[in-house]
Amino acid sequence: MHPMRHPRNAVFVGLIFVFIGVVYWLVPPIGGWHVDYAGTTMLILLGVAMALMAYVLIAGSSND
């Protein structure tokens, strides 16, 4: 049995990290703190990479 019915749904794995990155970017201005742009960029790009890798791994798995 295939781990996911539609491998394109693997993008939701990466969206978790993108969501955390956006929150990490939006919360400091509300609290009056300094925004860490490097951390925000890394979290968002980590989300993109995780979504791509999850898609590749699931799409390449056997249908057994």
mmCIF file of the N, C-alpha and C atoms, coordinates in Angstrom:
data_MODEL
# 
_entry.id   MODEL 
# 
loop_
_atom_site.group_PDB 
_atom_site.id 
_atom_site.type_symbol 
_atom_site.label_atom_id 
_atom_site.label_alt_id 
_atom_site.label_comp_id 
_atom_site.label_asym_id 
_atom_site.label_entity_id 
_atom_site.label_seq_id 
_atom_site.pdbx_PDB_ins_code 
_atom_site.Cartn_x 
_atom_site.Cartn_y 
_atom_site.Cartn_z 
_atom_site.occupancy 
_atom_site.B_iso_or_equiv 
_atom_site.pdbx_formal_charge 
_atom_site.auth_seq_id 
_atom_site.auth_comp_id 
_atom_site.auth_asym_id 
_atom_site.auth_atom_id 
_atom_site.pdbx_PDB_model_num 
ATOM 1   N N  . MET A 1 1  ? 0.844  -1.189 0.000  1.00 0.00 ? 1  MET A N  1 
ATOM 2   C CA . MET A 1 1  ? 0.000  0.000  0.000  1.00 0.00 ? 1  MET A CA 1 
ATOM 3   C C  . MET A 1 1  ? 0.885  1.246  0.000  1.00 0.00 ? 1  MET A C  1 
ATOM 4   N N  . HIS A 1 2  ? 0.524  2.204  -0.799 1.00 0.00 ? 2  HIS A N  1 
ATOM 5   C CA . HIS A 1 2  ? 1.283  3.444  -0.907 1.00 0.00 ? 2  HIS A CA 1 
ATOM 6   C C  . HIS A 1 2  ? 1.093  4.272  0.364  1.00 0.00 ? 2  HIS A C  1 
ATOM 7   N N  . PRO A 1 3  ? 2.163  4.898  0.888  1.00 0.00 ? 3  PRO A N  1 
ATOM 8   C CA . PRO A 1 3  ? 2.036  5.661  2.140  1.00 0.00 ? 3  PRO A CA 1 
ATOM 9   C C  . PRO A 1 3  ? 1.072  6.835  2.067  1.00 0.00 ? 3  PRO A C  1 
ATOM 10  N N  . MET A 1 4  ? 0.955  7.432  0.905  1.00 0.00 ? 4  MET A N  1 
ATOM 11  C CA . MET A 1 4  ? 0.005  8.538  0.725  1.00 0.00 ? 4  MET A CA 1 
ATOM 12  C C  . MET A 1 4  ? -0.752 8.300  -0.572 1.00 0.00 ? 4  MET A C  1 
ATOM 13  N N  . ARG A 1 5  ? -2.023 8.563  -0.546 1.00 0.00 ? 5  ARG A N  1 
ATOM 14  C CA . ARG A 1 5  ? -2.835 8.350  -1.742 1.00 0.00 ? 5  ARG A CA 1 
ATOM 15  C C  . ARG A 1 5  ? -2.408 9.312  -2.854 1.00 0.00 ? 5  ARG A C  1 
ATOM 16  N N  . HIS A 1 6  ? -2.110 10.544 -2.502 1.00 0.00 ? 6  HIS A N  1 
ATOM 17  C CA . HIS A 1 6  ? -1.651 11.543 -3.472 1.00 0.00 ? 6  HIS A CA 1 
ATOM 18  C C  . HIS A 1 6  ? -0.344 12.135 -2.964 1.00 0.00 ? 6  HIS A C  1 
ATOM 19  N N  . PRO A 1 7  ? 0.780  11.861 -3.631 1.00 0.00 ? 7  PRO A N  1 
ATOM 20  C CA . PRO A 1 7  ? 2.065  12.387 -3.168 1.00 0.00 ? 7  PRO A CA 1 
ATOM 21  C C  . PRO A 1 7  ? 2.124  13.909 -3.102 1.00 0.00 ? 7  PRO A C  1 
ATOM 22  N N  . ARG A 1 8  ? 1.295  14.589 -3.868 1.00 0.00 ? 8  ARG A N  1 
ATOM 23  C CA . ARG A 1 8  ? 1.316  16.054 -3.818 1.00 0.00 ? 8  ARG A CA 1 
ATOM 24  C C  . ARG A 1 8  ? 0.876  16.580 -2.460 1.00 0.00 ? 8  ARG A C  1 
ATOM 25  N N  . ASN A 1 9  ? 0.212  15.759 -1.659 1.00 0.00 ? 9  ASN A N  1 
ATOM 26  C CA . ASN A 1 9  ? -0.176 16.176 -0.317 1.00 0.00 ? 9  ASN A CA 1 
ATOM 27  C C  . ASN A 1 9  ? 1.020  16.307 0.616  1.00 0.00 ? 9  ASN A C  1 
ATOM 28  N N  . ALA A 1 10 ? 2.178  15.865 0.159  1.00 0.00 ? 10 ALA A N  1 
ATOM 29  C CA . ALA A 1 10 ? 3.394  15.985 0.964  1.00 0.00 ? 10 ALA A CA 1 
ATOM 30  C C  . ALA A 1 10 ? 3.776  17.439 1.187  1.00 0.00 ? 10 ALA A C  1 
ATOM 31  N N  . VAL A 1 11 ? 3.257  18.336 0.385  1.00 0.00 ? 11 VAL A N  1 
ATOM 32  C CA . VAL A 1 11 ? 3.558  19.754 0.549  1.00 0.00 ? 11 VAL A CA 1 
ATOM 33  C C  . VAL A 1 11 ? 3.114  20.254 1.919  1.00 0.00 ? 11 VAL A C  1 
ATOM 34  N N  . PHE A 1 12 ? 2.136  19.599 2.522  1.00 0.00 ? 12 PHE A N  1 
ATOM 35  C CA . PHE A 1 12 ? 1.661  20.023 3.836  1.00 0.00 ? 12 PHE A CA 1 
ATOM 36  C C  . PHE A 1 12 ? 2.721  19.823 4.913  1.00 0.00 ? 12 PHE A C  1 
ATOM 37  N N  . VAL A 1 13 ? 3.642  18.885 4.693  1.00 0.00 ? 13 VAL A N  1 
ATOM 38  C CA . VAL A 1 13 ? 4.760  18.701 5.624  1.00 0.00 ? 13 VAL A CA 1 
ATOM 39  C C  . VAL A 1 13 ? 5.604  19.978 5.659  1.00 0.00 ? 13 VAL A C  1 
ATOM 40  N N  . GLY A 1 14 ? 5.884  20.534 4.486  1.00 0.00 ? 14 GLY A N  1 
ATOM 41  C CA . GLY A 1 14 ? 6.671  21.752 4.407  1.00 0.00 ? 14 GLY A CA 1 
ATOM 42  C C  . GLY A 1 14 ? 5.922  22.989 4.845  1.00 0.00 ? 14 GLY A C  1 
ATOM 43  N N  . LEU A 1 15 ? 4.616  22.995 4.670  1.00 0.00 ? 15 LEU A N  1 
ATOM 44  C CA . LEU A 1 15 ? 3.834  24.165 5.067  1.00 0.00 ? 15 LEU A CA 1 
ATOM 45  C C  . LEU A 1 15 ? 3.881  24.408 6.571  1.00 0.00 ? 15 LEU A C  1 
ATOM 46  N N  . ILE A 1 16 ? 4.114  23.367 7.337  1.00 0.00 ? 16 ILE A N  1 
ATOM 47  C CA . ILE A 1 16 ? 4.249  23.542 8.782  1.00 0.00 ? 16 ILE A CA 1 
ATOM 48  C C  . ILE A 1 16 ? 5.426  24.464 9.082  1.00 0.00 ? 16 ILE A C  1 
ATOM 49  N N  . PHE A 1 17 ? 6.562  24.207 8.439  1.00 0.00 ? 17 PHE A N  1 
ATOM 50  C CA . PHE A 1 17 ? 7.744  25.029 8.675  1.00 0.00 ? 17 PHE A CA 1 
ATOM 51  C C  . PHE A 1 17 ? 7.578  26.434 8.104  1.00 0.00 ? 17 PHE A C  1 
ATOM 52  N N  . VAL A 1 18 ? 6.925  26.553 6.970  1.00 0.00 ? 18 VAL A N  1 
ATOM 53  C CA . VAL A 1 18 ? 6.672  27.879 6.398  1.00 0.00 ? 18 VAL A CA 1 
ATOM 54  C C  . VAL A 1 18 ? 5.770  28.676 7.343  1.00 0.00 ? 18 VAL A C  1 
ATOM 55  N N  . PHE A 1 19 ? 4.756  28.042 7.896  1.00 0.00 ? 19 PHE A N  1 
ATOM 56  C CA . PHE A 1 19 ? 3.864  28.711 8.841  1.00 0.00 ? 19 PHE A CA 1 
ATOM 57  C C  . PHE A 1 19 ? 4.638  29.178 10.081 1.00 0.00 ? 19 PHE A C  1 
ATOM 58  N N  . ILE A 1 20 ? 5.505  28.326 10.613 1.00 0.00 ? 20 ILE A N  1 
ATOM 59  C CA . ILE A 1 20 ? 6.312  28.715 11.775 1.00 0.00 ? 20 ILE A CA 1 
ATOM 60  C C  . ILE A 1 20 ? 7.222  29.885 11.424 1.00 0.00 ? 20 ILE A C  1 
ATOM 61  N N  . GLY A 1 21 ? 7.801  29.880 10.221 1.00 0.00 ? 21 GLY A N  1 
ATOM 62  C CA . GLY A 1 21 ? 8.644  30.989 9.782  1.00 0.00 ? 21 GLY A CA 1 
ATOM 63  C C  . GLY A 1 21 ? 7.890  32.295 9.669  1.00 0.00 ? 21 GLY A C  1 
ATOM 64  N N  . VAL A 1 22 ? 6.661  32.239 9.163  1.00 0.00 ? 22 VAL A N  1 
ATOM 65  C CA . VAL A 1 22 ? 5.842  33.452 9.041  1.00 0.00 ? 22 VAL A CA 1 
ATOM 66  C C  . VAL A 1 22 ? 5.475  33.982 10.429 1.00 0.00 ? 22 VAL A C  1 
ATOM 67  N N  . VAL A 1 23 ? 5.129  33.089 11.335 1.00 0.00 ? 23 VAL A N  1 
ATOM 68  C CA . VAL A 1 23 ? 4.832  33.517 12.709 1.00 0.00 ? 23 VAL A CA 1 
ATOM 69  C C  . VAL A 1 23 ? 6.074  34.123 13.342 1.00 0.00 ? 23 VAL A C  1 
ATOM 70  N N  . TYR A 1 24 ? 7.229  33.501 13.104 1.00 0.00 ? 24 TYR A N  1 
ATOM 71  C CA . TYR A 1 24 ? 8.508  33.984 13.630 1.00 0.00 ? 24 TYR A CA 1 
ATOM 72  C C  . TYR A 1 24 ? 8.834  35.372 13.087 1.00 0.00 ? 24 TYR A C  1 
ATOM 73  N N  . TRP A 1 25 ? 8.314  35.692 11.903 1.00 0.00 ? 25 TRP A N  1 
ATOM 74  C CA . TRP A 1 25 ? 8.545  36.998 11.279 1.00 0.00 ? 25 TRP A CA 1 
ATOM 75  C C  . TRP A 1 25 ? 7.527  38.036 11.754 1.00 0.00 ? 25 TRP A C  1 
ATOM 76  N N  . LEU A 1 26 ? 6.278  37.607 12.019 1.00 0.00 ? 26 LEU A N  1 
ATOM 77  C CA . LEU A 1 26 ? 5.223  38.560 12.353 1.00 0.00 ? 26 LEU A CA 1 
ATOM 78  C C  . LEU A 1 26 ? 5.125  38.900 13.841 1.00 0.00 ? 26 LEU A C  1 
ATOM 79  N N  . VAL A 1 27 ? 5.508  38.013 14.717 1.00 0.00 ? 27 VAL A N  1 
ATOM 80  C CA . VAL A 1 27 ? 5.326  38.241 16.153 1.00 0.00 ? 27 VAL A CA 1 
ATOM 81  C C  . VAL A 1 27 ? 6.255  39.325 16.720 1.00 0.00 ? 27 VAL A C  1 
ATOM 82  N N  . PRO A 1 28 ? 7.546  39.375 16.380 1.00 0.00 ? 28 PRO A N  1 
ATOM 83  C CA . PRO A 1 28 ? 8.413  40.397 16.983 1.00 0.00 ? 28 PRO A CA 1 
ATOM 84  C C  . PRO A 1 28 ? 7.958  41.839 16.772 1.00 0.00 ? 28 PRO A C  1 
ATOM 85  N N  . PRO A 1 29 ? 7.492  42.252 15.584 1.00 0.00 ? 29 PRO A N  1 
ATOM 86  C CA . PRO A 1 29 ? 7.027  43.638 15.476 1.00 0.00 ? 29 PRO A CA 1 
ATOM 87  C C  . PRO A 1 29 ? 5.829  43.938 16.374 1.00 0.00 ? 29 PRO A C  1 
ATOM 88  N N  . ILE A 1 30 ? 4.992  42.944 16.604 1.00 0.00 ? 30 ILE A N  1 
ATOM 89  C CA . ILE A 1 30 ? 3.839  43.151 17.481 1.00 0.00 ? 30 ILE A CA 1 
ATOM 90  C C  . ILE A 1 30 ? 4.304  43.388 18.916 1.00 0.00 ? 30 ILE A C  1 
ATOM 91  N N  . GLY A 1 31 ? 5.331  42.656 19.340 1.00 0.00 ? 31 GLY A N  1 
ATOM 92  C CA . GLY A 1 31 ? 5.858  42.809 20.699 1.00 0.00 ? 31 GLY A CA 1 
ATOM 93  C C  . GLY A 1 31 ? 6.897  43.901 20.830 1.00 0.00 ? 31 GLY A C  1 
ATOM 94  N N  . GLY A 1 32 ? 7.282  44.505 19.710 1.00 0.00 ? 32 GLY A N  1 
ATOM 95  C CA . GLY A 1 32 ? 8.281  45.569 19.753 1.00 0.00 ? 32 GLY A CA 1 
ATOM 96  C C  . GLY A 1 32 ? 9.716  45.044 19.806 1.00 0.00 ? 32 GLY A C  1 
ATOM 97  N N  . TRP A 1 33 ? 9.937  43.802 19.405 1.00 0.00 ? 33 TRP A N  1 
ATOM 98  C CA . TRP A 1 33 ? 11.267 43.204 19.425 1.00 0.00 ? 33 TRP A CA 1 
ATOM 99  C C  . TRP A 1 33 ? 11.906 43.271 18.053 1.00 0.00 ? 33 TRP A C  1 
ATOM 100 N N  . HIS A 1 34 ? 13.172 42.869 18.002 1.00 0.00 ? 34 HIS A N  1 
ATOM 101 C CA . HIS A 1 34 ? 13.933 42.843 16.754 1.00 0.00 ? 34 HIS A CA 1 
ATOM 102 C C  . HIS A 1 34 ? 13.568 41.591 15.962 1.00 0.00 ? 34 HIS A C  1 
ATOM 103 N N  . VAL A 1 35 ? 13.367 41.742 14.649 1.00 0.00 ? 35 VAL A N  1 
ATOM 104 C CA . VAL A 1 35 ? 13.059 40.603 13.784 1.00 0.00 ? 35 VAL A CA 1 
ATOM 105 C C  . VAL A 1 35 ? 14.361 39.954 13.348 1.00 0.00 ? 35 VAL A C  1 
ATOM 106 N N  . ASP A 1 36 ? 14.462 38.647 13.529 1.00 0.00 ? 36 ASP A N  1 
ATOM 107 C CA . ASP A 1 36 ? 15.633 37.890 13.088 1.00 0.00 ? 36 ASP A CA 1 
ATOM 108 C C  . ASP A 1 36 ? 15.376 37.413 11.658 1.00 0.00 ? 36 ASP A C  1 
ATOM 109 N N  . TYR A 1 37 ? 15.826 38.197 10.690 1.00 0.00 ? 37 TYR A N  1 
ATOM 110 C CA . TYR A 1 37 ? 15.548 37.886 9.297  1.00 0.00 ? 37 TYR A CA 1 
ATOM 111 C C  . TYR A 1 37 ? 16.260 36.622 8.830  1.00 0.00 ? 37 TYR A C  1 
ATOM 112 N N  . ALA A 1 38 ? 17.439 36.354 9.367  1.00 0.00 ? 38 ALA A N  1 
ATOM 113 C CA . ALA A 1 38 ? 18.163 35.143 8.985  1.00 0.00 ? 38 ALA A CA 1 
ATOM 114 C C  . ALA A 1 38 ? 17.394 33.899 9.436  1.00 0.00 ? 38 ALA A C  1 
ATOM 115 N N  . GLY A 1 39 ? 16.909 33.912 10.657 1.00 0.00 ? 39 GLY A N  1 
ATOM 116 C CA . GLY A 1 39 ? 16.135 32.775 11.156 1.00 0.00 ? 39 GLY A CA 1 
ATOM 117 C C  . GLY A 1 39 ? 14.836 32.597 10.397 1.00 0.00 ? 39 GLY A C  1 
ATOM 118 N N  . THR A 1 40 ? 14.177 33.693 10.086 1.00 0.00 ? 40 THR A N  1 
ATOM 119 C CA . THR A 1 40 ? 12.931 33.637 9.327  1.00 0.00 ? 40 THR A CA 1 
ATOM 120 C C  . THR A 1 40 ? 13.173 33.051 7.943  1.00 0.00 ? 40 THR A C  1 
ATOM 121 N N  . THR A 1 41 ? 14.209 33.525 7.273  1.00 0.00 ? 41 THR A N  1 
ATOM 122 C CA . THR A 1 41 ? 14.540 33.026 5.939  1.00 0.00 ? 41 THR A CA 1 
ATOM 123 C C  . THR A 1 41 ? 14.862 31.539 5.980  1.00 0.00 ? 41 THR A C  1 
ATOM 124 N N  . MET A 1 42 ? 15.646 31.129 6.974  1.00 0.00 ? 42 MET A N  1 
ATOM 125 C CA . MET A 1 42 ? 16.019 29.720 7.080  1.00 0.00 ? 42 MET A CA 1 
ATOM 126 C C  . MET A 1 42 ? 14.803 28.841 7.357  1.00 0.00 ? 42 MET A C  1 
ATOM 127 N N  . LEU A 1 43 ? 13.887 29.264 8.200  1.00 0.00 ? 43 LEU A N  1 
ATOM 128 C CA . LEU A 1 43 ? 12.691 28.468 8.471  1.00 0.00 ? 43 LEU A CA 1 
ATOM 129 C C  . LEU A 1 43 ? 11.810 28.334 7.228  1.00 0.00 ? 43 LEU A C  1 
ATOM 130 N N  . ILE A 1 44 ? 11.636 29.417 6.494  1.00 0.00 ? 44 ILE A N  1 
ATOM 131 C CA . ILE A 1 44 ? 10.806 29.360 5.289  1.00 0.00 ? 44 ILE A CA 1 
ATOM 132 C C  . ILE A 1 44 ? 11.461 28.483 4.231  1.00 0.00 ? 44 ILE A C  1 
ATOM 133 N N  . LEU A 1 45 ? 12.766 28.615 4.042  1.00 0.00 ? 45 LEU A N  1 
ATOM 134 C CA . LEU A 1 45 ? 13.455 27.775 3.062  1.00 0.00 ? 45 LEU A CA 1 
ATOM 135 C C  . LEU A 1 45 ? 13.520 26.319 3.519  1.00 0.00 ? 45 LEU A C  1 
ATOM 136 N N  . LEU A 1 46 ? 13.580 26.084 4.819  1.00 0.00 ? 46 LEU A N  1 
ATOM 137 C CA . LEU A 1 46 ? 13.513 24.723 5.339  1.00 0.00 ? 46 LEU A CA 1 
ATOM 138 C C  . LEU A 1 46 ? 12.158 24.105 4.999  1.00 0.00 ? 46 LEU A C  1 
ATOM 139 N N  . GLY A 1 47 ? 11.106 24.886 5.090  1.00 0.00 ? 47 GLY A N  1 
ATOM 140 C CA . GLY A 1 47 ? 9.781  24.396 4.704  1.00 0.00 ? 47 GLY A CA 1 
ATOM 141 C C  . GLY A 1 47 ? 9.712  24.009 3.244  1.00 0.00 ? 47 GLY A C  1 
ATOM 142 N N  . VAL A 1 48 ? 10.288 24.823 2.384  1.00 0.00 ? 48 VAL A N  1 
ATOM 143 C CA . VAL A 1 48 ? 10.303 24.507 0.954  1.00 0.00 ? 48 VAL A CA 1 
ATOM 144 C C  . VAL A 1 48 ? 11.092 23.220 0.710  1.00 0.00 ? 48 VAL A C  1 
ATOM 145 N N  . ALA A 1 49 ? 12.257 23.105 1.357  1.00 0.00 ? 49 ALA A N  1 
ATOM 146 C CA . ALA A 1 49 ? 13.083 21.914 1.183  1.00 0.00 ? 49 ALA A CA 1 
ATOM 147 C C  . ALA A 1 49 ? 12.396 20.667 1.732  1.00 0.00 ? 49 ALA A C  1 
ATOM 148 N N  . MET A 1 50 ? 11.740 20.777 2.878  1.00 0.00 ? 50 MET A N  1 
ATOM 149 C CA . MET A 1 50 ? 11.048 19.631 3.467  1.00 0.00 ? 50 MET A CA 1 
ATOM 150 C C  . MET A 1 50 ? 9.893  19.176 2.579  1.00 0.00 ? 50 MET A C  1 
ATOM 151 N N  . ALA A 1 51 ? 9.157  20.114 2.016  1.00 0.00 ? 51 ALA A N  1 
ATOM 152 C CA . ALA A 1 51 ? 8.047  19.754 1.133  1.00 0.00 ? 51 ALA A CA 1 
ATOM 153 C C  . ALA A 1 51 ? 8.564  19.043 -0.108 1.00 0.00 ? 51 ALA A C  1 
ATOM 154 N N  . LEU A 1 52 ? 9.623  19.554 -0.690 1.00 0.00 ? 52 LEU A N  1 
ATOM 155 C CA . LEU A 1 52 ? 10.198 18.941 -1.884 1.00 0.00 ? 52 LEU A CA 1 
ATOM 156 C C  . LEU A 1 52 ? 10.724 17.544 -1.568 1.00 0.00 ? 52 LEU A C  1 
ATOM 157 N N  . MET A 1 53 ? 11.454 17.399 -0.470 1.00 0.00 ? 53 MET A N  1 
ATOM 158 C CA . MET A 1 53 ? 12.013 16.100 -0.122 1.00 0.00 ? 53 MET A CA 1 
ATOM 159 C C  . MET A 1 53 ? 10.923 15.102 0.239  1.00 0.00 ? 53 MET A C  1 
ATOM 160 N N  . ALA A 1 54 ? 9.895  15.527 0.942  1.00 0.00 ? 54 ALA A N  1 
ATOM 161 C CA . ALA A 1 54 ? 8.797  14.619 1.273  1.00 0.00 ? 54 ALA A CA 1 
ATOM 162 C C  . ALA A 1 54 ? 8.101  14.148 -0.003 1.00 0.00 ? 54 ALA A C  1 
ATOM 163 N N  . TYR A 1 55 ? 7.934  15.041 -0.951 1.00 0.00 ? 55 TYR A N  1 
ATOM 164 C CA . TYR A 1 55 ? 7.314  14.653 -2.225 1.00 0.00 ? 55 TYR A CA 1 
ATOM 165 C C  . TYR A 1 55 ? 8.171  13.639 -2.953 1.00 0.00 ? 55 TYR A C  1 
ATOM 166 N N  . VAL A 1 56 ? 9.473  13.893 -3.023 1.00 0.00 ? 56 VAL A N  1 
ATOM 167 C CA . VAL A 1 56 ? 10.385 12.986 -3.723 1.00 0.00 ? 56 VAL A CA 1 
ATOM 168 C C  . VAL A 1 56 ? 10.393 11.610 -3.071 1.00 0.00 ? 56 VAL A C  1 
ATOM 169 N N  . LEU A 1 57 ? 10.470 11.561 -1.746 1.00 0.00 ? 57 LEU A N  1 
ATOM 170 C CA . LEU A 1 57 ? 10.510 10.281 -1.061 1.00 0.00 ? 57 LEU A CA 1 
ATOM 171 C C  . LEU A 1 57 ? 9.207  9.504  -1.202 1.00 0.00 ? 57 LEU A C  1 
ATOM 172 N N  . ILE A 1 58 ? 8.081  10.191 -1.126 1.00 0.00 ? 58 ILE A N  1 
ATOM 173 C CA . ILE A 1 58 ? 6.801  9.498  -1.220 1.00 0.00 ? 58 ILE A CA 1 
ATOM 174 C C  . ILE A 1 58 ? 6.497  9.106  -2.662 1.00 0.00 ? 58 ILE A C  1 
ATOM 175 N N  . ALA A 1 59 ? 6.796  9.967  -3.606 1.00 0.00 ? 59 ALA A N  1 
ATOM 176 C CA . ALA A 1 59 ? 6.535  9.644  -5.001 1.00 0.00 ? 59 ALA A CA 1 
ATOM 177 C C  . ALA A 1 59 ? 7.430  8.505  -5.485 1.00 0.00 ? 59 ALA A C  1 
ATOM 178 N N  . GLY A 1 60 ? 8.615  8.377  -4.928 1.00 0.00 ? 60 GLY A N  1 
ATOM 179 C CA . GLY A 1 60 ? 9.529  7.325  -5.341 1.00 0.00 ? 60 GLY A CA 1 
ATOM 180 C C  . GLY A 1 60 ? 9.372  6.022  -4.597 1.00 0.00 ? 60 GLY A C  1 
ATOM 181 N N  . SER A 1 61 ? 8.491  5.966  -3.614 1.00 0.00 ? 61 SER A N  1 
ATOM 182 C CA . SER A 1 61 ? 8.307  4.726  -2.866 1.00 0.00 ? 61 SER A CA 1 
ATOM 183 C C  . SER A 1 61 ? 7.450  3.748  -3.667 1.00 0.00 ? 61 SER A C  1 
ATOM 184 N N  . SER A 1 62 ? 7.585  2.494  -3.346 1.00 0.00 ? 62 SER A N  1 
ATOM 185 C CA . SER A 1 62 ? 6.841  1.466  -4.082 1.00 0.00 ? 62 SER A CA 1 
ATOM 186 C C  . SER A 1 62 ? 5.356  1.492  -3.698 1.00 0.00 ? 62 SER A C  1 
ATOM 187 N N  . ASN A 1 63 ? 4.542  0.932  -4.537 1.00 0.00 ? 63 ASN A N  1 
ATOM 188 C CA . ASN A 1 63 ? 3.108  0.898  -4.305 1.00 0.00 ? 63 ASN A CA 1 
ATOM 189 C C  . ASN A 1 63 ? 2.667  -0.356 -3.557 1.00 0.00 ? 63 ASN A C  1 
ATOM 190 N N  . ASP A 1 64 ? 3.600  -1.107 -3.031 1.00 0.00 ? 64 ASP A N  1 
ATOM 191 C CA . ASP A 1 64 ? 3.270  -2.361 -2.338 1.00 0.00 ? 64 ASP A CA 1 
ATOM 192 C C  . ASP A 1 64 ? 2.523  -2.110 -1.059 1.00 0.00 ? 64 ASP A C  1 
# 
